[in-house]
Amino acid sequence: MALQYDLVVIGTGPGGYVAAIRASQLGLKVAVIERESLGGICLNWGCIPTKALLKSAQVFEYLNHAADYGLSAENVGYDFGAVIQRSRGVADGMSKGINFLLKKNKIEVLMGTGKLLAAGKIELTKAEGGTETVEAKSIILATGARSRELPALPIDDKKIIGYRKAMTLEQLPKRLVVVGSGAIGVEFAYFYRTMGSEVTVVEYLPRIVPVEDEEVSRQMEKSFKKIGVKVLTSAEVTAVDTSGAGCIVTVKTGKGDQQIECDVVLSAAGVVTNIENLGLEELGIKVEKGRLVVDDFYQTNVPGIFAIGDIVPGPALAHVASAEGIICVEKIAGHHPEPLNYQNIPGCTYASPEIASVGMTEAEAKAQGYDILVGKFPFSASGKASAAGVKDGFVKVIFDKKYGEWLGAHMIGANVTEMIAEVVVARKLETTGHEIIKAVHPHPTMSEAIMEAAAAAYGEVIHL
């Protein structure tokens, strides 16, 4: 007899496991199907272990600049294997934490691969062998994404690698070429450069971190150049010769082709969805541009089958998948959740300096016809930033002149990924610029820069 549930979730990344737990809280009988590790890419190969690597790099950077703080640290070195091991340990701990949460919420974990047979029916190919039929009133697909492979960059996990291998290299490459300068590319470029690799970043578009506000891109490039990262924009890798001891990378630029010698090439040119072998075609589930078509509450065109996270339109971010999962199961359970506002999703990059943003860039606001007020406060004018020795960067805010609506915020600097939530909440509450100016911020903090930037937009800034 088939296993029977109210809800089965395929995939246990930050979309899948969060959806499962919320569904259990709402009284549904829930199972999850996972083919690899609980927590998915985010916990095991993405958000969490990369932050552990970046912390090691940051501490190493501090030790190398101890003299700037009146301290001395001699013979500073590192064990690269131990750095990697620490990162894996953090990831393993988080994955065990997910196991605990699923058990606590009485969610059954079925290890293996799930394939849709019909609405309400899944074929489970078990990890230990054999198959079983699983039945559920509702099914959520949360199968996530993997590294996109470019034709000129076939990943072999030796000389041409994706982000997973970049987290577990046996030794530090002497020279590294990073292709793509989104969050993944920029974070690894910072990590490897700080640990001592020669790093070149190749970006196809005219500027690095291209989804960010233009001023943020310029500041990031300046900060990268300061630490010795070479940046090539409006550039494309057309070939990689891996026949010798290392790699010879051919890069097409506006000034003609150039060749770069390196040990390893990291392909960080986005992700591609995991939607193969799910039974989508057989059931006639609609897919456009590699993503499943869903309604405001994540139901596909086949009733009872839902999809969330990287496999549906919207930003491929962990916190987006979690929010979608919660909205989806609340709807399944008969509640009345609000649809997700995709205009108020924060994006973060955890290199040094960090980048955080939400809402429209200045260019987007102008293109949409808004009459805008822009305020900018540099961290060079912040007491806390000066005391901490992290004066690079700024906070930039954009308001609609007519109604004071907060259209966007763009930050680059130390700890800004911890500061962006203030803007997300303020925008959710439809807070105006004047209300931010009048909300007393603690001194000295990095977050004061948000208030100061708002004051700058309205010509009331004190500390500039």
C-alpha distance (Angstrom), angle and dihedral (degrees) to the residues before:
residue distance angle dihedral
M1 . . .
A2 3.81 . .
L3 3.80 121.5 .
Q4 3.81 107.4 -107.4
Y5 3.81 130.3 -150.8
D6 3.80 141.3 158.0
L7 3.80 89.7 -126.0
V8 3.79 135.9 13.3
V9 3.82 120.2 -169.7
I10 3.81 118.7 -160.2
G11 3.81 107.6 -150.2
T12 3.82 129.4 25.5
G13 3.79 103.4 -141.4
P14 3.82 119.9 123.7
G15 3.81 88.8 -68.2
G16 3.80 98.6 46.4
Y17 3.81 102.9 40.9
V18 3.82 93.0 42.9
A19 3.83 91.0 50.2
A20 3.81 90.2 49.0
I21 3.81 94.0 50.3
R22 3.83 93.6 46.4
A23 3.82 89.9 48.5
S24 3.80 90.4 51.8
Q25 3.82 90.2 49.9
L26 3.81 87.2 54.7
G27 3.80 91.3 55.1
L28 3.80 102.1 -100.0
K29 3.80 123.2 140.0
V30 3.82 102.4 -120.2
A31 3.80 140.1 -171.2
V32 3.80 130.2 179.7
I33 3.80 127.5 -152.2
E34 3.81 116.9 -148.4
R35 3.81 127.3 175.1
E36 3.80 98.9 -170.1
S37 3.82 127.8 6.0
L38 3.79 131.6 -10.3
G39 3.80 109.7 -109.0
G40 3.80 94.0 38.6
I41 3.80 124.3 -135.9
C42 3.82 94.4 -33.1
L43 3.79 96.6 61.2
N44 3.78 98.6 30.7
W45 3.80 106.2 32.8
G46 3.79 108.2 4.8
C47 3.78 138.2 33.6
I48 3.80 99.1 13.3
P49 3.84 107.2 40.4
T50 3.83 92.1 41.2
K51 3.81 89.5 56.2
A52 3.81 88.8 52.3
L53 3.84 90.2 53.1
L54 3.81 91.2 46.7
K55 3.82 90.8 51.2
S56 3.82 90.3 54.3
A57 3.81 89.4 50.6
Q58 3.80 91.5 48.2
V59 3.82 93.1 50.3
F60 3.82 89.6 47.7
E61 3.81 89.0 51.2
Y62 3.83 90.8 50.6
L63 3.80 91.5 50.4
N64 3.79 90.8 50.5
H65 3.80 89.8 52.2
A66 3.80 97.0 41.7
A67 3.81 90.0 122.9
D68 3.83 89.1 64.7
Y69 3.82 86.9 66.0
G70 3.80 96.0 44.9
L71 3.81 91.6 -100.6
S72 3.78 133.6 116.1
A73 3.78 127.0 -138.7
E74 3.78 116.2 176.5
N75 3.82 130.8 -161.7
V76 3.80 92.5 9.6
G77 3.77 109.8 -172.3
Y78 3.76 141.4 140.8
D79 3.77 144.5 -138.9
F80 3.81 104.0 -127.1
G81 3.80 91.9 -160.6
A82 3.82 90.2 54.8
V83 3.82 91.1 49.7
I84 3.82 89.8 54.1
Q85 3.81 91.2 43.2
R86 3.81 92.1 53.3
S87 3.80 89.9 52.3
R88 3.82 91.9 50.2
G89 3.82 89.9 47.6
V90 3.81 91.1 54.1
A91 3.83 90.4 49.4
D92 3.81 92.6 47.9
G93 3.79 90.9 50.1
M94 3.80 91.4 52.2
S95 3.82 92.1 47.7
K96 3.84 89.7 52.2
G97 3.82 87.1 50.0
I98 3.82 90.1 57.4
N99 3.81 89.7 50.3
F100 3.82 88.6 53.5
L101 3.83 92.4 48.8
L102 3.81 92.7 49.5
K103 3.82 91.4 49.3
K104 3.80 91.5 46.1
N105 3.81 89.3 53.4
K106 3.84 92.1 47.1
I107 3.80 93.5 -116.7
E108 3.79 115.8 156.3
V109 3.82 115.1 -129.9
L110 3.80 114.5 -147.3
M111 3.81 110.2 -169.5
G112 3.79 112.2 -148.9
T113 3.79 142.0 56.9
G114 3.79 124.8 -52.3
K115 3.81 126.9 -149.1
L116 3.80 126.3 -177.7
L117 3.80 114.3 -117.0
A118 3.82 96.1 172.7
A119 3.80 139.3 -32.3
G120 3.81 102.8 -54.4
K121 3.80 95.5 12.1
I122 3.83 131.6 94.1
E123 3.78 132.3 178.7
L124 3.81 108.8 -139.2
T125 3.80 115.9 -156.3
K126 3.79 99.3 -160.0
A127 3.79 121.7 -134.1
E128 3.80 90.5 -128.7
G129 3.83 91.3 49.8
G130 3.78 136.3 -88.4
T131 3.80 130.6 65.9
E132 3.76 135.4 -99.8
T133 3.81 135.2 -174.4
V134 3.79 116.5 -119.6
E135 3.81 120.7 -165.7
A136 3.80 126.6 -160.7
K137 3.80 137.4 166.7
S138 3.80 88.1 -134.0
I139 3.81 132.2 21.2
I140 3.80 126.1 -162.2
L141 3.80 119.7 -161.3
A142 3.82 110.5 -150.6
T143 3.81 101.4 158.3
G144 3.81 98.3 142.5
A145 3.80 128.9 -159.8
R146 3.79 143.7 -76.5
S147 3.84 137.5 -149.7
R148 3.78 114.3 -58.4
E149 3.80 110.7 -122.4
L150 3.81 114.8 -141.7
P151 3.84 118.6 -148.4
A152 3.82 91.3 -121.6
L153 3.82 91.3 47.3
P154 3.83 111.2 52.9
I155 3.81 104.4 -178.1
D156 3.82 113.0 -125.6
D157 3.85 96.0 164.4
K158 3.81 89.7 -127.4
K159 3.79 108.9 69.4
I160 3.80 100.1 -3.7
I161 3.79 109.8 45.2
G162 3.80 141.6 176.2
Y163 3.81 126.9 -140.8
R164 3.83 94.0 -83.4
K165 3.78 93.9 59.2
A166 3.83 90.0 41.5
M167 3.82 86.7 65.8
T168 3.78 96.0 52.3
L169 3.82 107.0 37.0
E170 3.80 111.5 149.4
Q171 3.79 92.5 -137.0
L172 3.77 139.5 13.9
P173 3.83 111.4 -92.7
K174 3.79 112.6 -125.3
R175 3.81 91.1 -143.0
L176 3.78 126.6 20.9
V177 3.80 133.1 -176.3
V178 3.82 115.0 -157.4
V179 3.80 114.9 -159.7
G180 3.82 110.6 -156.0
S181 3.79 128.6 26.9
G182 3.77 104.2 -143.4
A183 3.82 118.3 118.6
I184 3.84 94.0 -68.3
G185 3.82 94.9 48.7
V186 3.79 94.8 44.6
E187 3.81 94.2 47.3
F188 3.80 93.3 51.1
A189 3.81 91.9 43.6
Y190 3.82 89.3 55.4
F191 3.81 93.4 44.6
Y192 3.80 96.7 49.7
R193 3.81 94.9 40.8
T194 3.81 91.6 50.7
M195 3.80 90.7 49.4
G196 3.82 89.3 52.9
S197 3.82 109.8 -91.5
E198 3.80 121.2 134.6
V199 3.81 102.0 -117.4
T200 3.80 132.4 -162.9
V201 3.81 120.2 -175.6
V202 3.81 117.4 -154.7
E203 3.82 116.4 -162.2
Y204 3.81 124.2 -177.0
L205 3.83 93.4 -154.5
P206 3.83 124.9 68.6
R207 3.83 94.4 -98.6
I208 3.79 140.7 27.1
V209 3.83 120.4 -104.9
P210 3.81 84.4 23.2
V211 3.82 97.0 -174.5
E212 3.81 90.8 61.4
D213 3.80 129.5 85.4
E214 3.81 111.2 -76.1
E215 3.81 94.0 -115.1
V216 3.81 90.5 53.8
S217 3.83 90.0 52.5
R218 3.81 90.8 51.3
Q219 3.82 92.2 49.4
M220 3.81 92.0 48.2
E221 3.79 91.3 51.5
K222 3.81 90.0 49.2
S223 3.84 91.2 49.8
F224 3.81 90.8 47.5
K225 3.78 92.6 50.4
K226 3.80 89.2 50.3
I227 3.83 90.7 60.1
G228 3.81 92.9 42.1
V229 3.82 103.2 -101.0
K230 3.81 109.5 148.0
V231 3.79 112.7 -137.1
L232 3.82 125.7 -158.1
T233 3.82 114.8 -175.6
S234 3.83 128.9 -176.4
A235 3.79 82.8 29.7
E236 3.79 134.0 129.5
V237 3.79 132.5 -161.6
T238 3.81 105.0 -130.7
A239 3.82 99.6 173.6
V240 3.79 143.3 2.5
D241 3.80 119.8 -155.5
T242 3.81 108.2 -154.7
S243 3.81 97.0 168.5
G244 3.83 95.2 103.4
A245 3.79 131.6 56.9
G246 3.81 91.5 -74.2
C247 3.80 135.9 6.1
I248 3.78 132.5 -74.5
V249 3.80 108.2 -153.8
T250 3.80 118.7 -159.7
V251 3.80 111.3 -151.3
K252 3.79 122.8 -169.8
T253 3.83 110.8 -146.3
G254 3.80 136.3 167.7
K255 3.81 87.5 -96.3
G256 3.80 93.8 52.8
D257 3.80 133.5 -91.9
Q258 3.77 121.5 -31.6
Q259 3.77 130.6 -175.0
I260 3.78 124.9 -137.8
E261 3.78 123.8 -166.3
C262 3.79 116.8 -147.0
D263 3.81 143.4 148.4
V264 3.80 98.4 -125.1
V265 3.82 137.2 17.2
L266 3.82 117.4 -151.0
S267 3.79 114.2 -154.8
A268 3.81 106.8 -150.3
A269 3.80 99.0 158.7
G270 3.79 99.6 133.1
V271 3.78 134.0 -82.4
V272 3.80 139.8 -73.3
T273 3.82 123.8 -144.6
N274 3.81 124.6 -105.4
I275 3.79 98.7 -129.6
E276 3.80 101.3 126.5
N277 3.82 120.8 115.7
L278 3.81 93.7 10.5
G279 3.81 94.0 117.9
L280 3.82 93.3 -111.7
E281 3.82 95.5 136.5
E282 3.81 93.7 48.2
L283 3.81 91.0 53.2
G284 3.81 94.0 41.8
I285 3.81 94.0 -120.6
K286 3.81 109.1 172.9
V287 3.81 117.5 -114.0
E288 3.81 125.7 -178.7
K289 3.81 123.9 -174.8
G290 3.81 91.1 -12.6
R291 3.83 94.9 -52.6
L292 3.79 131.1 100.2
V293 3.80 116.7 -109.3
V294 3.83 109.9 -123.9
D295 3.81 138.4 169.0
D296 3.83 126.0 -118.4
F297 3.81 89.7 -76.2
Y298 3.84 95.9 44.4
Q299 3.82 99.8 -104.4
T300 3.81 113.6 146.3
N301 3.81 122.0 -140.1
V302 3.83 87.0 -86.5
P303 3.84 108.5 77.3
G304 3.80 113.7 -120.5
I305 3.82 94.4 23.0
F306 3.79 116.0 100.7
A307 3.81 134.5 178.0
I308 3.81 133.0 -159.4
G309 3.80 141.5 171.3
D310 3.79 127.8 23.4
I311 3.83 93.2 -6.5
V312 3.83 93.6 65.9
P313 3.85 128.8 60.8
G314 3.81 116.0 -80.5
P315 3.81 135.0 66.0
A316 3.82 114.2 -32.5
L317 3.82 94.2 -127.5
A318 3.80 131.2 135.5
H319 3.81 95.1 -127.4
V320 3.82 90.8 50.4
A321 3.82 91.0 53.2
S322 3.83 90.8 49.7
A323 3.81 92.6 49.7
E324 3.81 91.2 47.4
G325 3.80 91.1 49.4
I326 3.81 92.6 53.0
I327 3.83 93.5 47.2
C328 3.81 90.7 46.4
V329 3.83 96.6 53.0
E330 3.80 93.6 41.2
K331 3.81 87.2 57.5
I332 3.83 91.4 45.8
A333 3.84 89.2 51.2
G334 3.80 91.2 54.5
H335 3.80 98.9 -102.1
H336 3.82 124.4 131.7
P337 3.83 107.0 -120.8
E338 3.80 122.4 177.2
P339 3.82 114.1 -111.1
L340 3.81 113.0 -105.7
N341 3.81 115.8 -91.9
Y342 3.81 102.2 -133.9
Q343 3.82 90.2 -171.2
N344 3.82 90.0 69.6
I345 3.80 101.8 52.9
P346 3.81 115.8 124.4
G347 3.79 120.3 -137.1
C348 3.82 122.4 -156.1
T349 3.81 136.4 -169.1
Y350 3.81 115.8 -167.8
A351 3.80 103.7 -156.7
S352 3.78 119.3 113.0
P353 2.97 111.1 -64.4
E354 3.80 94.2 34.8
I355 3.81 121.6 -137.3
A356 3.81 126.2 -146.6
S357 3.78 129.8 170.5
V358 3.78 143.9 162.9
G359 3.79 134.2 -177.1
M360 3.79 127.2 4.0
T361 3.78 127.5 -9.5
E362 3.81 117.0 -129.6
A363 3.82 90.1 -102.2
E364 3.83 92.2 50.5
A365 3.82 92.9 49.2
K366 3.81 91.1 51.2
A367 3.81 91.6 45.7
Q368 3.81 89.2 54.2
G369 3.79 89.9 55.6
Y370 3.80 99.7 -108.9
D371 3.80 119.9 152.7
I372 3.80 96.8 -134.4
L373 3.77 142.7 -162.6
V374 3.81 114.5 -150.6
G375 3.79 123.9 -163.6
K376 3.79 126.1 -174.6
F377 3.78 130.1 -174.4
P378 3.81 119.4 -173.4
F379 3.80 119.8 -144.2
S380 3.82 87.3 -132.6
A381 3.84 84.2 77.3
S382 3.84 93.7 48.1
G383 3.80 117.9 102.6
K384 3.81 92.6 -152.8
A385 3.82 92.5 49.5
S386 3.81 90.7 49.8
A387 3.81 92.0 48.8
A388 3.82 90.4 48.7
G389 3.80 93.3 46.0
V390 3.83 93.1 -122.5
K391 3.79 105.0 115.9
D392 3.82 98.9 145.8
G393 3.78 116.8 109.6
F394 3.78 141.3 22.4
V395 3.81 147.2 -131.7
K396 3.80 117.0 -111.9
V397 3.81 123.0 -170.2
I398 3.80 130.8 -172.3
F399 3.81 124.4 -157.0
D400 3.79 133.7 -179.1
K401 3.82 105.3 -112.5
K402 3.81 94.2 -146.1
Y403 3.82 102.1 53.3
G404 3.81 104.2 9.6
E405 3.83 91.5 -117.3
W406 3.80 112.4 165.5
L407 3.80 102.7 -120.8
G408 3.80 100.5 176.5
A409 3.80 149.2 -23.7
H410 3.79 129.2 -150.1
M411 3.79 123.9 -171.7
I412 3.76 135.6 179.4
G413 3.80 121.9 178.5
A414 3.80 143.7 67.8
N415 3.83 116.1 -27.2
V416 3.81 95.3 -3.2
T417 3.82 90.8 132.8
E418 3.82 85.9 66.0
M419 3.82 91.7 48.9
I420 3.80 102.6 51.0
A421 3.84 94.0 78.0
E422 3.82 88.9 72.3
V423 3.79 89.0 62.9
V424 3.83 93.5 44.3
V425 3.83 91.3 53.2
A426 3.81 92.8 43.2
R427 3.80 91.3 51.6
K428 3.82 91.0 46.8
L429 3.82 88.2 54.1
E430 3.85 91.2 45.7
T431 3.78 91.1 -119.2
T432 3.82 117.3 179.8
G433 3.79 129.3 -137.3
H434 3.82 92.7 -105.0
E435 3.81 91.6 54.6
I436 3.81 89.8 54.5
I437 3.81 91.5 50.0
K438 3.81 90.4 51.2
A439 3.83 94.3 46.0
V440 3.82 103.4 96.4
H441 3.81 110.7 -124.8
P442 3.83 120.0 -159.3
H443 3.81 119.2 -104.1
P444 2.97 130.4 -105.6
T445 3.81 98.9 24.2
M446 3.79 137.4 121.0
S447 3.82 88.0 -123.9
E448 3.82 91.6 66.2
A449 3.79 84.6 77.2
I450 3.83 88.8 73.6
M451 3.81 91.6 57.9
E452 3.81 91.2 43.0
A453 3.82 92.0 49.7
A454 3.82 89.9 50.5
A455 3.81 89.2 49.6
A456 3.82 89.6 49.1
A457 3.83 89.4 55.2
Y458 3.80 89.4 56.9
G459 3.81 96.9 40.9
E460 3.82 93.0 -108.7
V461 3.80 102.0 106.6
I462 3.82 113.9 139.4
H463 3.79 105.1 -171.4
L464 3.81 101.2 50.6
